[in-house]
Each structure stands twice: as structure tokens, then as C-alpha cells.
Amino acid sequence: MPTQLMPGERSIALVRQHWSVLAGHVLGAIVVIVVAIVLNAVLPAHIGSLSITTIKTVIVLVLVIAAVLWAGVRILRWRFATYHLTDRRIVMEGGILSRTAETIPLDRIQNTVIHRPIGDRLIGAGDIEIESAGRDGVEVLHRIPKAEAFYNELLAAMNAPQSGGAVPSRPTGV
């Protein structure tokens, strides 16, 4: 669900975390599924005169369903988490069933920092830290795709009132 804009407010950029944040979760689910299938194939069907085929099948199904649900929830959380930059504020939204929206007015931002370690630079992502007045600590926008472009748009939006200029908006990346 997109952010409701205030009257006269313009959208500049709408992004979500880089897809790479899902890689570990999806890979973990795949590993669990493969291990479950291998165990099902390797374990004997009988222990003594007792057949454990049904038990093995149930265990494999439980492991596969748990892995798929776990990865599915992570994917949905990623899909519904967005960072929306407007000419007045940054809105961070998230949640699957219940939604949470947190807003940082641009005129309250005191400091911004962009962090782009080598791994993030290779995929074009980065973290943006935002320190604002009236908040405890720093808000971090994690693994933003095209982080430099978003960071530059943020700086331009913060400086637009002083320079009297408008901030160009780009197509949404969501």
C-alpha cells in the first residue's frame, strides 16, 4: 500500500531493500529442504520389524513446509517494506498483516551518512544513516539499491527549501 501524500507533497523516490537481503533466507530454506529429502532417501524404511516410512514422510513434510513458510514470510516482509522519499519527509513502512509507518521530516534531519562496504558496492547497494532532531539514535535505511542516487536525492530534497529549487522525481523502483 503506497504512502498517502499530504496536500501539495510530491513523491521523489520509492524503494525497498535490495533483493540480496533475501539470499541467505532463501538459501537456508533450500538447504533445509535438500537435507530433508536426502535424509528421507538415506534413512532405512524399517528399524527391526517396525516400519518408519510414515514417520520419515511426516518429518520431511514438516521440514519442507517449515522452510517454505519461513522463506515465504521473509519474502513478504521484504516485499511490503518500503522507503518513500518525498519533498517533505521520508516514510518507512513495513509489516505484512499489521502495517507500521515511521516518518522523518526532512527539516528535522541533522546528519546523513552513506555506508557502502565492498559487497554492497558490487551490487550497487548501501546503508543510509539518518540522524534527526528529537530522536534517540540514528535511523538506518538498510541495503538501499542505487544507494548513491537515493542519497543524492535525499540531500537535494533537504537543500531544496534553502535554494528555492524543486527536486526532480524519478520513476519509482518498487
N, C-alpha and C positions, 0 to 999 in steps of 0.2 A: 504494500500500500504506500503510495508516494506521500511525501510530506505535504501538508496543507500550507500553502504560502499565505502570508499576510497580504492585505491590500497594498498594491504598489511594489511588492517584493518580487525580485527576479531570480530565477534559478541560474546558477553559473555552472555547477558540475554535480553529478550524481554518480557515485561509485560505490563498489563493495570491495571487500578484501580480495587480493589476488587469489586465483583458483589454487595456487600452490599450497595454501593453508590446509587444503583438503587431502593432499597427497599422503601424509602419514596415516590419517584415519582410514582412507580407502585401502592403502597398502596393508595396514593392520587387519582390516576385515578380510581381505583376500588371503592373507597368511593363515588366519584362524580357519577359514573355510577349507583351504588346501590341507591343513593339518588334520581337520576333522575327517575329510574324505580319505586321506592316507591312513589314519588310524582305523577307520572303518574297514579298509581293504586289508590291512596288516593283521589286525587282531583276529584270533580264531573265532569261528562261529559257535564252537562248543567248548565248554570247560567241563571236562569229565563227561558226564551224561546230560549235563544241563545246557540247553540251547540259549545263547545270549544274543541271537540275531536281532530280536526286537529291542533289547536294551541298547545295543550298538546303534541301531537305526534312530531310536529316540534321542540318544546323546548327540549324534551327528546333526539331526534336525534342530535340536535346541541350540547347538553351537552355531549352525548356519543362520538360523533365524535371529539369534542374538547379535551376530556380526553384521547382518544386513540392517537390522534395526538401529544399531549403534552408528554405523556409517550413514544411514539414511537421516537420522536426527542431526548429525554433524553437517550433512549437506544442506538440510533445510535451514539450520541455524545460519549457515553461510549465505544461503540464498536470500534470507529475509533480513540480514543485517546490511544497512546502507549508511553512507556518509554523504550528506547533501549540503553542498556549499551554495549559499545564496548571497545576494549583495548585502545582507544584514546579519547573517548568522550561519553557524554550522549546526546541522541537526544530525545526531547519531541515533539511528533507530535499530531495534533488534527485537527478537522474540518470535516464536512460532505460534503458539496459541494465545499467549498474552503479549502485547506489544509494549515496548518501552521506548520513549523518545527523550533524548537529552539534548539541550540546546546551549550553545555558547555564542552569545552576541559578539560580533566582530569588534565592536568598540570596547569590549572588555578584555580583549586579548592583549597580554603584555609581552609575551615572548613566544617565538616559534622556533623549532629545531627540526631538521630533517636528518634521519639516520638511514644510511644505505650501505650496509655491510656487503661484502663481495658477492655473496649468494643472492641477495636481493638485487644488486646491480645487474647481475647476469640475467635476471628475469624481468628487469625494469620496474621493480617494486621498491618500497621503502616505508619506514615508520615516520610519522609526523607527530612531534610532541607539541602540545599547545598549553601554555600557562596563561591563565586568565585571572583577573581580579575577582576576589570574593570566593575563590575555590581553594580547597586544600589539595595541594599536589598538582600534578600535571596529567592532562588527558592525552592518551596516546591513540592515534589512529594507526592501527596495525596493518602492515603489509598492503599499502595502497598501490594499486597498479598505476604506472606512469606517475610515480610519486613526485618527480620534479615538476611536471606540468601542473599537478594539483597544488603543490606548494607555491608555485609562482602565481597561480590563480588566487590562492588564499592571500598572498602578500598584496597582489593588485587590488583585491576586494577590500583589504584592510586600509590601503592607502588611497582608495578612490575618493572618499569624502574630503581628504586634505587637498587632493589635486583637482577636484571638481570634475573628474572624468568618470565615464561609465566603464564598467568591467565587461569585456566581451564574454558571452557564454559559449560553451562548446556543447556538442551533442552529448547526451547522457550515455555513459558507458555501462549501464545496467541492463 
